[in-house]
Amino acid sequence: MRPDLEVADIFRSAGPAYREAHAGHLGLGQLKVMTAIEHCRTPALGGHVEACTDCGHWRVAYNSCRNRHCPKCQGAAARIWLAEREADLLPVGYFHVVFTLPAEVAAIAFHNKAVLYDLLFKAASETMLTIAADPRHLGARIGITAVLHTWGSAMTYHPHVHMIVPGGGIALDGSRWISSRPAFLLPVRVLGKLFRRLFLTRLLQLHDAGRLAFFGSLSPLANRRAFLDHLAPARKTSWAVYAKPPFAGPQAVLAYLARYTHRVAISNRRLLGFDEAGVTFRYKDYRRGDPDRQQVMTLTTDEFIRRFLLHVLPRGFHRIRHYGLLAGSSRKDNLAQARRLLAVPPVVDEAPDERTEVSPPCPCCGGRMIVIETFARWCQPRAPPAPAAPIRELAP
């Protein structure tokens, strides 16, 4: 069922004025995202006509934009992705680990998204793999699925990486599976210290190589001394690495992944109102206790759109990545080895299925809907035929 209010409604109403007011200050990627969301499931993208095989009811369905920032298009993409990942799950506990950048570094990342997001992935994954391989901790090769998020609940800029990690790994000599403790994977303080060192060391290398750009109030950071002074507080503080308790089984892992892997800055379900005062939506204030955590906020329309566009990813950037046992072409072999060591049956490869979207049943009688016509962009379907006149039998 379509929500009463969507991000697309806000963009269609206020988008043209926003683009005009900020002409020259919006990137091509941001403009494409706005246009895609505005046109999603409208005649602008074409569509098809379905008819019920039982009662003949007609239904018009417009095509999706399939943009990864569109709140309406992530459900189907998440279902397909999760179906492919289900075979990768092992019968062990899974942990949720979060690596977050401090404010001083996040300010630099805002103007260097592709480079700093990539560094965030690499430093966080290397930290996990290094500490896990240390015999003083786990002494094993682990697998990681990492997802980049760049927002807080109020759509503020907050780059961080969520990781889903099996509770154990393959021994370094490949002879056995080493399980973690039931409620403990790796020490977060040790992870935080190594993450901070790896990230800041490579961040300075990027600066020395001239690969960082600075604008506005951060322009002085182009000078190496000023850059080091800016990062001085980040060198002294503890970097946030958060580890949640393990999930209750593989299905809980899939449910979590469904919420996180294809999430965008704000979902349509959180929108409450849109009028002259701005956009009203629900958000979580994590500084409050659980009973008071759910709050309501109203932003001016311009500020709402600005915050949404903060989180448009660089073109071609992969926000879901796999490391260790789950990386690259060796993933299947590593998982097969893990299952042997865990003494569980191997996964049987099934013939690839055609992942076609199944149409919802007929709203009138619940019958099967089939496509009877397709139409191109900016076109409308033909009107349904007029009902035929009843045929009268002639008298003999």
N, C-alpha and C positions, 0 to 999 in steps of 0.2 A: 504494500500500500504506500502511495506517495505521501511523504510528510507534508504537513501544512505549510512549512517554510523550508526552502533549500538555499544553499549557497548560490546556486544558479539564479534564483529569483533576485537575490541581492545584486549579483553581477549584471544581470540584464537591466535592472532598474538604474543602478548607480555606476555601472562600469564605463559607459561612454563619457560621462562627465569626469570620472576619475582619470581616464586615459588622457583627456584633453588637458586637465589641470596639471598632470605630471608628464606631459610630453617631453621626451628627451631624457627622462630620468628612469624610465622603465626598460628593462632588458627585453630582448626578443623572446627569451624563454618565458618571462612573466606575461608578456602580451599573448603568446600562444596559449598559455594555460587559461587565461581569462576567456579568450575566444572559444576554446574547447569546452569549457564548463558552461558558457552561455548557450552553445549550440547543442549540447548533449541531449539526446532524445527529443529532438525537435525536427521539423521538416528540413532544416538546413543540412542534415546529415543523411537524408533519405530514410528508407525503412521498408516495411513489408506489411501485407494484410493477411490476417489469419482468419480462418473460418472453422466453425465447429462441425465435425463430421456427423453429429447427431441431430442438432437443432438448426444448424445453418447460421448461428450468430456470428457476426463479423467483428473483428477487433483490429485496430491500426496500431502497429508498434514501430516506433522510430529508433534508429540506430544509436548506439552509445558512442561517445567520443574516445573511450578507452585510454584517456590520459591518466597517468599514474597519480596525478594530484586531484582528480575529480572524486568527490565523495560518493557519487552514484555508481562509479565504475569499478570500485575495488572489491565488491563482494564476489563477483564471478571470478576475478583474477585470483583472489585469495583461495577460493574453493579448488581451482585447478592446481595452484601451487601446493596446497596442503595435501591433495591426493597424491602428488608426486613425492612429497616428503614422508608420507606415512610409512612407506617401506623402509625408510632409513632409521626408524625408531628402534631402540634396543630395549630389552626388558629390564631396565635399571632405572633408578631415580634420576631425575633431571633437575639441574640447578639453574636459577636465573641470576645472572651477574650483570651489573650496570657500571659502565665507565663514563664519568662526566668530566667535562673541561671546566676549569675555574674561569671566573669572569674576565680576568686579564687576558687569557688565551682566547676565550670566546669572542672578545672584541676584535681580535686579529682575524679569527676565522670568518667573521661576518663579511670581510672584504676579500677573502682568499678561500672561498668555499671548497672548490675542487681539491686544492692542494692540502688544506688542513683537514677536511673530512677523510681524505685518503690516509693522511698521517694518523688520524684518530683510530681508524680501523687497524692499521699496521701496528701501532704501538700497543693498543689494547690486546690484540690477538697474540703478538709476540710475548707480551707480559704473561698471559695465561699459559701459553705453551711452554715457556721457559720455567716458570715456577712449578707447573705440573710435572715437568720432566726431572726436576730436582729430587734426588733420592731422599732428601730431608723432609720432603712434603709428600708427593704422591708417587713420583718415580715412574711416570707412565706417559704415553702419547695419548692425548685426549682429542675429542672432536668438538667443534664450535660452529654454531649458526649465529651470525651477528646481524643485527638490524639497526640502521641509523635512524634516529629521531632528532629533529632539530627544534622542537617546540616544547614549551611547558603547557599546562592545561589552559592557560589564558592566551595561548598563541604567542607568548613572548619567546625571544630567541634563546634557546637552551640546548646546544648540541650535546648529544650523548649517544652511547651505543648500548643496546640491549643484547645480551648473549644467552643462548640456551646451550647448556653444557651437560653431557651425560655424567653421572656420578661415578666416574672411574675411567680407565683407559687400558691400552695394551702395554704390557711391560716393555721396556726399551729393548730387551733381547727377543721380544715376540713370543715368549714361552707361556704367558698366562695373562689373564685379565686381573687387573688390580682395582678393587672397589674402593671408593672413598668411604669415609665414615658416614653413617646414615644422615646426619644433619649438618655435615661440614665438608666442604670441598677443598678450599685453599684459604690461607690467612689473608684477610682483606688488607691489613696494614702492610704486609709484604708486597702484595699486588700494587697497592697505591704508591709505594716508594719506587718500585721498578718502573711503573707506568709513568710517573712524573719524570724520572731520569731519562728514559727512552724518548719521551715526547719532547722535552725541552732541549735535549742534545740535538735531535734532528730538526727541531724548529730553528735553532740557531744556525745549523748547516744550510737550511733553506734561505735564511736571511743573508748569510754570507755569499750564497750563490746567486743572489738577486732575484729569487723566485717569489718574493712576497711583495704585495702592493699595499700602499697606505694612503688613505684619503681623509680629508677633513681634519678633525681634531687629532687623528692618529698619524698625520703626515710627518711629524718630527721623528717617528719611530724608524724612518728610513736610515737615521743615524744609528750606528751600532751601539754607542754608549747609551743613547736614549732608549734603545730597544732593550738592552740589558737591565736598565733601571726600571722599565715598565714591568719586566718579568720578575723582578726581585721578590715581590710579595708571593708570587706563585711558587718560587723556589723554597720558601720557608713554610708554607702551609701544607697541610695534608690534602692530597687529592682524593676526591670522593670515589670510592669503589664500594658498591653495595651488592651484597649477596643475599638473596631470599632463600628461605627453606625450600627443599626439593618439592617438586610437583607430586601429586598423588596418582601416578601412573601415566602411561603414554597418552591416553585420551585427554588428560588434563593438559599435557604438553601441546597437543594439537589445538585444544580450545584456546590456550594462551597465544599460540602462534597466529591463530585466526584473528585475534584481536590486535596483534602488534605488527605483523609483517607488512600488511597493506593498508595501514592506518594513514590518514592524512591529518593536517593540522587541526581540523575540526570536522565533526560529522554532522550531518543534517539533523540528527536526533537531538543534538544539544541546542539547536536554535529555538528560541522562544518567541521572538518578536522582531519586527522591522518596521520602523515608522520614521517620522521627522526627527525624533530624538536620536536615532541610531539603531544599532543591532543589539538585541538582548540575548544572552546565551548562558547556559550553565557551565560551571568550571569547578575544579577541585582546588581548594586552598590547603596544601599539604602542611602548612604551618599550624593548622588547627587540629583538634582531636577528631576522631572518626565521626561523631554525631554531627559536628558543625562543618565538616569538610566540604560538603556540597554548597556552593555559593552561586549567586546570580550576578552577572556583570553586564553593563550597557556601555558600548563603545560608539563613538560617532562612526558613521558609515565609512568615511575615508580612513579612519584608523583601523577599522575592522578589515578592510581590503588590504591596507598596508601590511598588517600583521599576517594575513593569509599569504601574501606574496613573498614574505620574508623566507618562506620555507620551500620555495620552488628550487628544486635541485639542479645543478649544472647538467647540461645536455650530456646524455650517455653515461651518467654516473650511476653505478650499481649500489643500491642502498641495502641489499641483502647479500651477504657474503658468507662463504664457508671456509673453515680452516682445519688444520690437523687431519684427523681421520676422515673428515667429511670434505676435504678439498680435492677439486680437480678430478682427473681421470682415475686416480687410485681409490676413490671413495668406495666403489663396489667391492673391490678386493679387501679393503680395510674392514668394511662392515661384515663381509663374509668371514674374515678371520676372527673378528670380535664375536660373532655368533658361534663359531666353533669353540672358542675358548670359554664362552658362557654356556656351552652345551645346549643350545636352542636350535630348533630346526631352521635351515636356511630359507630365505624368501624365494618363492618360485616366481620367475619372471613371467608375467602375463603378456599376451599379445596386446600391442598398443591399441587403445580404443579411440574412436573418433569422438573428441570432446565437443559435441554440439550442445548448445544450450537447449534445455527442454522447456517448451512453452508452458506457462501455467494453464490449468484446465479452464474450460469454458465457464464464465461466471454465471451463466443461465442454468445449465444442466450438468456441469461437471464433465462434459465430454472432451474428446481429444481435439485440439486445435492444430490445423495444418496450414502451411503457407500457400496462398493461392495467387499472390501478386507481390512483386517487388517494385519499388519506385526510387528514382535517383534523387540526388541532393536537390534541395530547394523545390522539389515537386510534391504534389499531393496525390494520393491514390484516387483511382476512379471511384465514382459513387457506386454503391451497390445496386444491382439491377432491381427494377420495380417488380413487386410480386406479380406473378403470372395470374391472369384471370382464370377462375375455376372453369374446368371443362365440363360442359353439360352434355349429357347423353341425349342423342336424338331419339325421338319417339319412333317406334317401328312403323 
